[in-house]
Amino acid sequence: MRDKSIYTEVEPLWLAISQPNSQACLRLFCFPYAGGTALIYRKWPDNLPSAIEVCPVQLPGRSNRLREAPFSRMQPLVEALAKALLPRLQKPFAFFGHSMGAAISFELARYLQMEYGLKPVHLFVSGRPAPHVPNKIPDLYNLPDPEFLENLRNLNGTPREVFDNPELIQLMMPLIRADFEINHTYVCLPEPLFDIPITAFGGIQDHDVSREDLESWREYTTASFQLQMMQGDHFFINKSQALLLRLLGRELRQYI
């Protein structure tokens, strides 16, 4: 197990905290879906208990980190995240991740436990099958630009105005390709089970992630497991955000 004292200062670019809360009892780290930024979680602090500090994670290659090369493989990303976030893990913490972010949060939790003896009090995974379930979304990241963009448009996760701006879409395409490459090259290796609660969230109209896919997360913990299905497609975290945050707040209150 590594000595966590070697990391003394968090790298500020990795977090986009809109409302710093030094008095918080617990930190909730939030990880984005493919192509997403920390802005996804900008309204969350207003709708969760004040004792929780919402810590949206800003990955390289987007927003204020646009000039940085995005990661295209899971393990180097997880190792970089662990190093960057370690100084903020001195308080109790929980992880929330949607889609690609669910896989990142899961692998980061395993890495932190193995390397540093640290673990979140609760793992919230959203809009993604359990790690051993085959990915139903086709392999897109190597497609030619026209086909890639058409498939991206059909996934319904990128704002329409982005596709109307050729310069913006060309700027974002390397990032989105890299994120899709993370998704499609990720392999979950066997590790001991967690002993922390896992809650999975899904969209009732999500045709790519079924209830059964989400139920399979139960196999990764010896502690409690819950599944919550909500109205919406793969991006139900927008349509059903109020309900999602109520459920998150209810679960997190037991730790504050």
C-alpha positions in Angstrom: 0.0 0.0 0.0 1.4 3.4 -1.0 2.1 6.2 1.4 -0.7 8.7 0.8 1.3 11.5 2.6 3.4 12.0 -0.6 0.5 14.0 -2.1 -0.1 17.2 -0.3 -1.9 19.5 -2.8 -4.8 18.8 -5.1 -4.3 19.7 -8.7 -7.0 22.4 -9.2 -7.8 21.7 -12.8 -9.2 18.3 -11.9 -12.1 19.7 -10.0 -14.8 22.4 -10.9 -16.3 23.2 -7.5 -18.8 26.0 -7.9 -19.6 26.3 -4.2 -16.6 25.4 -2.0 -17.7 24.1 1.4 -14.9 23.7 3.9 -17.5 22.8 6.6 -18.9 19.9 4.6 -18.9 16.5 6.4 -18.8 14.5 3.1 -17.6 15.1 -0.4 -19.5 13.7 -3.5 -17.2 13.3 -6.5 -19.1 13.3 -9.8 -17.7 11.8 -13.0 -19.1 12.7 -16.5 -20.3 10.6 -19.4 -18.4 10.4 -22.6 -17.9 13.9 -24.1 -19.3 15.5 -21.0 -17.8 18.1 -18.7 -18.1 19.1 -15.1 -20.9 21.5 -16.0 -23.3 18.5 -16.0 -23.3 18.8 -12.2 -23.3 22.6 -11.8 -26.8 22.7 -10.2 -26.3 19.8 -7.8 -25.0 21.8 -4.8 -28.3 23.7 -4.7 -30.3 20.5 -4.4 -28.3 18.4 -1.9 -27.9 18.8 1.8 -25.5 21.6 2.8 -23.2 19.2 4.6 -22.3 17.7 1.3 -19.6 19.3 -0.9 -20.3 18.5 -4.6 -17.0 17.9 -6.4 -17.5 17.7 -10.2 -14.5 16.1 -11.9 -13.1 17.8 -14.9 -11.2 15.4 -17.2 -8.5 16.5 -19.6 -9.4 17.6 -23.1 -12.6 19.6 -22.3 -13.7 23.0 -21.1 -10.8 24.8 -19.3 -8.6 21.7 -20.1 -9.2 21.8 -23.8 -5.5 22.1 -24.7 -4.7 18.9 -22.8 -4.7 15.6 -24.5 -7.6 13.4 -23.4 -7.0 9.9 -22.0 -8.0 7.0 -24.2 -7.4 4.2 -21.8 -8.9 3.5 -18.4 -5.9 2.6 -16.3 -3.7 5.6 -16.9 -6.8 7.8 -16.3 -7.5 6.1 -13.0 -4.0 6.4 -11.8 -3.9 10.1 -12.7 -7.2 10.7 -10.9 -6.0 9.0 -7.8 -2.9 11.1 -7.6 -4.9 14.3 -8.3 -7.8 13.7 -5.9 -6.0 12.1 -3.0 -5.6 15.3 -0.9 -9.4 15.7 -0.9 -10.0 12.2 0.3 -9.2 12.9 3.9 -13.0 13.4 4.7 -15.6 10.7 4.0 -16.4 10.7 0.3 -18.8 9.1 -2.2 -18.6 8.6 -5.9 -21.3 9.2 -8.6 -20.7 8.5 -12.2 -23.0 8.4 -15.3 -22.3 6.1 -18.2 -18.5 6.2 -18.8 -18.3 8.0 -15.5 -19.8 5.0 -13.8 -17.0 2.8 -15.0 -14.4 5.4 -14.1 -15.7 5.8 -10.6 -15.9 2.0 -10.1 -12.3 1.5 -11.2 -11.0 4.5 -9.2 -12.7 3.1 -6.1 -11.0 -0.3 -6.6 -7.6 1.4 -7.3 -7.9 3.6 -4.2 -8.8 0.6 -2.0 -6.0 -1.5 -3.4 -3.2 1.1 -3.4 -4.1 3.4 -0.5 -6.6 1.6 1.7 -9.2 4.2 1.0 -12.8 3.6 -0.2 -15.9 5.7 -0.7 -18.8 5.3 1.8 -21.1 4.7 -1.2 -20.8 4.1 -4.9 -23.5 5.4 -7.2 -23.5 4.1 -10.7 -25.8 5.4 -13.4 -26.7 4.5 -16.9 -24.2 1.8 -17.4 -24.3 -2.0 -17.3 -22.2 -3.8 -14.7 -18.5 -4.2 -15.8 -18.8 -7.8 -17.0 -21.9 -7.1 -19.2 -21.1 -6.7 -22.9 -21.4 -3.2 -24.2 -24.4 -2.9 -26.5 -23.3 0.4 -28.1 -21.3 -0.3 -31.3 -17.6 0.4 -31.6 -17.6 4.0 -32.9 -14.3 5.6 -32.2 -12.5 4.4 -35.3 -15.3 5.3 -37.8 -14.7 7.9 -40.5 -15.9 11.4 -39.5 -19.3 11.3 -41.3 -20.4 7.9 -39.8 -19.0 8.9 -36.4 -21.0 12.1 -36.3 -24.2 10.4 -37.5 -23.9 7.7 -34.8 -23.1 10.4 -32.2 -26.2 12.4 -33.3 -28.4 9.3 -32.8 -27.1 8.7 -29.3 -28.9 12.0 -28.3 -26.4 13.1 -25.7 -24.8 16.0 -27.6 -26.7 19.3 -27.8 -28.1 19.9 -31.3 -26.4 23.3 -31.5 -23.0 21.5 -31.4 -23.8 19.8 -34.6 -24.8 23.1 -36.2 -21.3 24.5 -35.4 -18.7 22.8 -37.7 -15.8 24.4 -35.9 -17.0 23.3 -32.5 -17.7 19.8 -33.5 -14.3 19.5 -35.1 -12.8 20.8 -31.9 -14.7 18.3 -29.8 -14.3 15.2 -32.0 -10.9 14.1 -30.7 -12.2 14.2 -27.1 -15.3 12.3 -27.9 -13.4 9.7 -29.9 -11.0 9.3 -26.9 -13.9 8.8 -24.5 -15.5 6.2 -26.7 -12.1 4.5 -26.9 -12.0 4.3 -23.1 -15.5 2.7 -23.2 -14.8 0.1 -25.8 -11.3 -0.9 -24.7 -12.1 -1.1 -21.0 -11.9 -4.6 -19.5 -12.8 -5.3 -15.9 -10.2 -7.5 -14.2 -11.2 -9.8 -11.3 -10.7 -8.2 -7.9 -12.1 -8.8 -4.4 -15.7 -7.6 -4.0 -16.5 -4.3 -2.4 -17.9 -4.1 1.1 -19.6 -0.8 0.5 -23.2 -0.1 -0.7 -23.8 0.3 -4.4 -26.8 2.1 -5.8 -27.5 1.9 -9.5 -29.8 4.3 -11.5 -31.3 3.7 -14.9 -33.6 5.2 -17.4 -36.9 3.3 -18.2 -36.6 4.3 -21.8 -32.9 3.6 -22.1 -32.7 1.0 -24.9 -29.0 0.4 -24.4 -28.9 -0.3 -20.7 -31.6 -2.6 -19.4 -32.9 -3.1 -15.8 -31.1 -6.5 -15.9 -27.8 -4.9 -16.9 -28.1 -2.6 -13.9 -29.1 -5.4 -11.6 -25.8 -7.1 -12.3 -24.0 -4.4 -10.3 -25.3 -6.4 -7.3 -22.5 -8.9 -7.9 -19.7 -6.4 -7.0 -20.5 -5.8 -3.4 -21.1 -7.8 -0.2 -22.9 -4.9 1.3 -26.4 -3.5 0.3 -27.5 -2.9 -3.3 -30.3 -0.8 -4.6 -31.7 -0.2 -8.1 -33.7 2.9 -9.0 -35.4 3.2 -12.4 -36.5 6.7 -13.6 -38.3 8.3 -16.5 -36.1 9.1 -19.5 -33.7 7.6 -22.0 -29.9 7.2 -21.5 -29.7 10.8 -20.4 -32.5 10.5 -17.7 -30.2 12.3 -15.3 -31.3 15.5 -17.0 -35.1 14.7 -17.4 -35.4 13.2 -13.9 -32.7 15.3 -12.1 -35.0 16.4 -9.3 -35.9 12.8 -8.3 -32.3 11.7 -8.8 -31.0 14.3 -6.4 -33.8 13.6 -3.8 -32.7 9.9 -3.8 -29.0 10.8 -3.6 -29.7 13.2 -0.7 -31.7 10.6 1.1 -28.9 8.0 0.8 -26.1 10.4 1.7 -27.8 11.8 4.8 -26.8 8.6 6.7 -23.1 9.5 6.4 -23.3 13.2 7.5 
